């Protein structure tokens, strides 16, 4: 029971931090928001790629799902590098 309560509190704190950060990002300039969005897409692609590779070499996980996760990570990284995920900044 106490382990579940610790997990609940940890998730609640993480959601609170994310909410606070998102409220702070609402008032940023469009140029800064574009930079933050680019960093997010690189982080997201690397996250999918790394955890897909970890799952691929794990003996208990499905190879097809892990290869799909690696593929999604690579696609996101390629699209971020070529500028397909960028939005125009008017400032």
N, C-alpha and C positions, 0 to 999 in steps of 0.2 A: 504494500500500500504506500509506503513512504517513497519507494522508488518511482512510482507513478506520479506522486505529488511533486517530486523533484523535476521530473520530465515536464510536467504541466507548467510549473513555474518557469523553467528554462525556456519553453516555447513561448510563454506569455511575455517574458522579458525580450526575447528576440523579435517578436511581433511589435512590441512597443518601440524598440529601437528602429526597426524598419519604418514604422509609421512616422516617427519623429524625423527620420532622414528624408522620407518622401515629402513631408510638409516643408522642410527646408529647401528642397530642390524645386518646389513650385515657383519660387520667386527668383530663380537664377536667370541669367541672360541666355539667349538662344544659342550663342556661341559656346558658352560653358556647358549647356545642356547637351549640345552636340558632341562635345568631347567626352562627357560622362557617358553618353549613350554608346559611343565607340568603345570605350573601356569596358562597358558592360558586355557588349557583344563578344569582345575578345575573351573576357573572363568566362562567359557562358560557353563559348566554343571549346575552350581549353578544359573546362569542367567536364563537359560531355565526353570529350576525347580521352581524358585521363581516366575517368571512372569507367568508360567503356573498355579501355585496355585492361584495367584492373579486373573487371568482371570477365573479360575474355580469358585471362590466365588463371582465374579461379575455377577449380574443378567442379564446384556445385552449381554454377550458373549456366544459363543457356547461351550457346555460342552465337545463335542467330540474333538474339536480342542485344547481345553485347556488340556484335558487328554493326547492327542498326544504330546503336548509340554512338559508336565510333564514326559511322558515316554521317550522322547528323552533326556531330562535333566538327568534322572536317568541312562539311558544307557551310556551316555557320562561319568558320574561320576563313574560308575562301571568299564567301560573300562579304564579310567584313573587310578583308584585305583589298578586294576589288572595288569597294564602295557601293555595292548593291544594297546594303542595309542602312546607308546614311540618308538622313533627311536634310533638306536645304535649310540653312540658317539665314534669316532675313536681316540680321544685324551686321 
